[in-house]
Amino acid sequence: MLPHIVLAVAIPLIPFSLSQPVGARSSAVSGAQILSIAPASSTCAGAPKLNECRTANQAAAAISSSFGTYGITSPGEMAALTSLMAFETSDFKYNVNYYPGNPGQGTRNMQSAAYNLQYAQSIPALSSSLQAVVDNPNAVRDLLTANDVLDFGSAAWFFVTVCTEGTQAALQNQGVAGWKSYLTDCIGAAPTADREAYWQRAAQVFGVVE
Protein backbone atom coordinates (compact mmCIF):
# COMPACT_ATOMS: atom_id res chain seq x y z
CA MET A 1 0.00 0.00 0.00
CA LEU A 2 2.74 2.42 0.93
CA PRO A 3 5.69 2.47 -1.48
CA HIS A 4 8.62 4.09 0.28
CA ILE A 5 9.49 7.77 -0.30
CA VAL A 6 6.84 10.40 -0.72
CA LEU A 7 6.58 14.18 -0.31
CA ALA A 8 4.12 17.14 -0.16
CA VAL A 9 3.80 20.74 1.07
CA ALA A 10 4.62 22.15 4.51
CA ILE A 11 2.06 24.26 6.35
CA PRO A 12 1.73 25.37 9.97
CA LEU A 13 -0.54 23.57 12.34
CA ILE A 14 -4.19 24.53 12.12
CA PRO A 15 -6.64 23.28 14.72
CA PHE A 16 -8.85 20.63 13.10
CA SER A 17 -11.17 18.19 14.79
CA LEU A 18 -11.08 14.71 13.28
CA SER A 19 -14.21 13.55 15.09
CA GLN A 20 -13.02 10.41 16.84
CA PRO A 21 -13.02 9.35 20.50
CA VAL A 22 -10.04 10.15 22.65
CA GLY A 23 -8.35 7.32 24.54
CA ALA A 24 -8.09 7.37 28.31
CA ARG A 25 -4.34 6.75 28.46
CA SER A 26 -1.76 9.30 27.37
CA SER A 27 -1.19 9.67 23.66
CA ALA A 28 1.38 12.45 23.99
CA VAL A 29 4.59 12.22 21.98
CA SER A 30 7.59 14.50 22.55
CA GLY A 31 10.06 15.98 20.12
CA ALA A 32 12.86 14.14 21.90
CA GLN A 33 11.08 10.83 21.34
CA ILE A 34 10.58 11.57 17.66
CA LEU A 35 14.24 12.52 17.30
CA SER A 36 15.29 9.19 18.81
CA ILE A 37 13.17 7.36 16.23
CA ALA A 38 13.96 9.60 13.25
CA PRO A 39 17.45 11.05 13.85
CA ALA A 40 17.43 13.10 10.64
CA SER A 41 14.40 15.09 11.81
CA SER A 42 16.41 17.50 13.95
CA THR A 43 16.33 20.13 11.19
CA CYS A 44 14.85 20.85 7.77
CA ALA A 45 17.96 22.67 6.59
CA GLY A 46 18.87 21.32 3.17
CA ALA A 47 15.68 19.26 2.85
CA PRO A 48 14.94 18.41 -0.81
CA LYS A 49 11.31 19.58 -0.44
CA LEU A 50 11.50 22.24 2.22
CA ASN A 51 7.76 22.92 2.27
CA GLU A 52 7.07 19.26 3.02
CA CYS A 53 9.71 18.79 5.70
CA ARG A 54 8.83 18.80 9.40
CA THR A 55 11.20 18.73 12.34
CA ALA A 56 10.87 16.36 15.27
CA ASN A 57 9.12 18.99 17.38
CA GLN A 58 6.64 19.82 14.61
CA ALA A 59 5.96 16.16 13.94
CA ALA A 60 5.49 15.43 17.65
CA ALA A 61 2.76 18.04 18.04
CA ALA A 62 0.79 16.74 15.06
CA ILE A 63 1.28 13.06 15.93
CA SER A 64 0.16 13.67 19.51
CA SER A 65 -2.98 15.35 18.21
CA SER A 66 -3.78 12.45 15.88
CA PHE A 67 -3.14 9.81 18.55
CA GLY A 68 -5.45 11.62 20.94
CA THR A 69 -8.16 11.97 18.30
CA TYR A 70 -8.13 8.31 17.29
CA GLY A 71 -7.42 6.80 20.70
CA ILE A 72 -3.92 5.52 19.96
CA THR A 73 -2.47 4.97 23.43
CA SER A 74 -0.78 1.57 23.69
CA PRO A 75 3.03 1.47 23.31
CA GLY A 76 2.78 -1.00 20.42
CA GLU A 77 0.37 1.16 18.47
CA MET A 78 2.33 4.33 19.06
CA ALA A 79 5.60 2.67 18.08
CA ALA A 80 4.22 1.06 14.93
CA LEU A 81 2.46 4.13 13.58
CA THR A 82 5.28 6.53 14.37
CA SER A 83 7.94 4.25 12.90
CA LEU A 84 5.84 3.73 9.77
CA MET A 85 5.49 7.47 9.18
CA ALA A 86 9.17 8.11 9.83
CA PHE A 87 10.20 5.36 7.43
CA GLU A 88 7.76 6.25 4.64
CA THR A 89 8.74 9.93 4.64
CA SER A 90 12.49 9.61 5.18
CA ASP A 91 12.34 11.13 8.66
CA PHE A 92 9.44 13.46 7.82
CA LYS A 93 11.10 15.03 4.78
CA TYR A 94 8.20 14.24 2.41
CA ASN A 95 4.43 13.86 2.28
CA VAL A 96 3.95 13.25 -1.47
CA ASN A 97 4.83 10.12 -3.42
CA TYR A 98 7.52 10.98 -5.96
CA TYR A 99 8.85 7.52 -6.72
CA PRO A 100 7.16 6.13 -8.75
CA GLY A 101 4.89 9.16 -8.45
CA ASN A 102 1.48 7.52 -8.06
CA PRO A 103 -1.28 10.12 -8.53
CA GLY A 104 -2.85 11.20 -5.26
CA GLN A 105 -0.56 9.13 -3.04
CA GLY A 106 0.81 10.84 0.04
CA THR A 107 0.27 12.17 3.57
CA ARG A 108 2.65 11.02 6.28
CA ASN A 109 1.87 7.33 5.95
CA MET A 110 2.06 7.56 2.14
CA GLN A 111 -1.36 6.03 1.68
CA SER A 112 -2.95 5.57 -1.73
CA ALA A 113 -5.29 8.00 -3.46
CA ALA A 114 -8.29 5.77 -2.73
CA TYR A 115 -7.60 5.85 1.01
CA ASN A 116 -6.88 9.58 0.94
CA LEU A 117 -10.34 10.13 -0.54
CA GLN A 118 -11.95 7.99 2.15
CA TYR A 119 -9.97 9.80 4.82
CA ALA A 120 -10.94 13.22 3.48
CA GLN A 121 -14.59 12.16 3.33
CA SER A 122 -14.43 11.30 7.03
CA ILE A 123 -13.50 14.88 7.99
CA PRO A 124 -16.54 17.20 8.20
CA ALA A 125 -14.39 20.34 8.00
CA LEU A 126 -13.33 19.35 4.47
CA SER A 127 -16.78 18.55 3.07
CA SER A 128 -17.32 21.73 1.08
CA SER A 129 -13.75 21.93 -0.24
CA LEU A 130 -13.75 18.25 -1.13
CA GLN A 131 -16.80 18.53 -3.38
CA ALA A 132 -14.88 20.73 -5.78
CA VAL A 133 -11.91 18.35 -6.15
CA VAL A 134 -13.35 14.90 -5.50
CA ASP A 135 -12.36 13.67 -8.98
CA ASN A 136 -8.80 15.02 -8.74
CA PRO A 137 -6.61 12.66 -6.65
CA ASN A 138 -3.73 15.11 -6.30
CA ALA A 139 -6.06 17.90 -5.19
CA VAL A 140 -7.68 15.61 -2.61
CA ARG A 141 -4.26 14.73 -1.24
CA ASP A 142 -3.31 18.40 -1.16
CA LEU A 143 -6.34 19.21 0.99
CA LEU A 144 -4.94 16.80 3.57
CA THR A 145 -1.27 17.72 3.34
CA ALA A 146 -2.08 21.43 3.62
CA ASN A 147 -2.73 20.97 7.34
CA ASP A 148 -0.30 19.21 9.66
CA VAL A 149 -3.01 17.79 11.91
CA LEU A 150 -4.70 16.11 8.94
CA ASP A 151 -1.43 15.22 7.22
CA PHE A 152 -0.09 13.35 10.25
CA GLY A 153 -3.52 11.99 11.15
CA SER A 154 -3.68 9.61 8.21
CA ALA A 155 -1.73 6.78 9.86
CA ALA A 156 -3.99 6.67 12.91
CA TRP A 157 -7.12 6.99 10.77
CA PHE A 158 -5.97 4.10 8.58
CA PHE A 159 -5.18 1.96 11.61
CA VAL A 160 -8.58 2.32 13.26
CA THR A 161 -10.54 2.27 9.98
CA VAL A 162 -8.82 -0.33 7.81
CA CYS A 163 -6.89 -2.70 10.08
CA THR A 164 -8.91 -5.60 11.48
CA GLU A 165 -9.64 -5.95 15.18
CA GLY A 166 -7.30 -8.93 15.24
CA THR A 167 -4.44 -6.91 13.80
CA GLN A 168 -5.12 -4.09 16.23
CA ALA A 169 -5.14 -6.46 19.20
CA ALA A 170 -1.91 -8.10 18.07
CA LEU A 171 -0.18 -4.74 17.79
CA GLN A 172 -1.34 -3.79 21.27
CA ASN A 173 -0.17 -7.01 22.90
CA GLN A 174 2.37 -8.97 20.89
CA GLY A 175 5.49 -6.83 20.50
CA VAL A 176 7.49 -7.42 17.32
CA ALA A 177 5.13 -10.20 16.24
CA GLY A 178 2.24 -7.76 16.42
CA TRP A 179 4.22 -5.20 14.42
CA LYS A 180 4.93 -7.77 11.70
CA SER A 181 1.24 -8.66 11.58
CA TYR A 182 0.36 -4.97 11.22
CA LEU A 183 2.77 -4.55 8.31
CA THR A 184 1.87 -7.70 6.41
CA ASP A 185 -1.85 -8.01 7.13
CA CYS A 186 -2.90 -4.36 7.13
CA ILE A 187 -0.27 -2.21 5.42
CA GLY A 188 0.69 -4.80 2.82
CA ALA A 189 4.44 -4.37 3.33
CA ALA A 190 7.21 -6.78 4.22
CA PRO A 191 9.01 -6.36 7.58
CA THR A 192 12.36 -5.53 5.98
CA ALA A 193 15.52 -4.79 7.95
CA ASP A 194 15.33 -1.05 7.31
CA ARG A 195 11.70 -0.92 8.44
CA GLU A 196 12.54 -2.97 11.53
CA ALA A 197 15.34 -0.57 12.47
CA TYR A 198 12.74 2.20 12.77
CA TRP A 199 10.42 -0.11 14.69
CA GLN A 200 13.13 -1.14 17.14
CA ARG A 201 13.98 2.48 17.92
CA ALA A 202 10.31 3.32 18.37
CA ALA A 203 9.68 0.24 20.50
CA GLN A 204 12.48 1.27 22.83
CA VAL A 205 11.24 4.86 23.01
CA PHE A 206 7.64 3.89 23.85
CA GLY A 207 8.51 0.96 26.07
CA VAL A 208 7.08 -1.91 24.05
CA VAL A 209 7.31 -5.14 26.05
CA GLU A 210 7.94 -8.40 24.20
Sequence and secondary structure as in RCSB ss.txt:
>XXXX:A:sequence
MLPHIVLAVAIPLIPFSLSQPVGARSSAVSGAQILSIAPASSTCAGAPKLNECRTANQAAAAISSSFGTYGITSP
GEMAALTSLMAFETSDFKYNVNYYPGNPGQGTRNMQSAAYNLQYAQSIPALSSSLQAVVDNPNAVRDLLTANDVL
DFGSAAWFFVTVCTEGTQAALQNQGVAGWKSYLTDCIGAAPTADREAYWQRAAQVFGVVE
>XXXX:A:secstr
   S                   SS     HHHHHHH GGGG  TT TTTTT   HHHHHHHHHHHHHHHT  SH
HHHHHHHHHHHHHTTTTT SB  SS  TT BTTTTB HHHHHHHHHT GGGHHHHHHHTT HHHHHHHHHTSHHH
HHHHHHHHHHHTS HHHHHHHHHSHHHHHHHIIIIII     HHHHHHHHHHHHHHT   
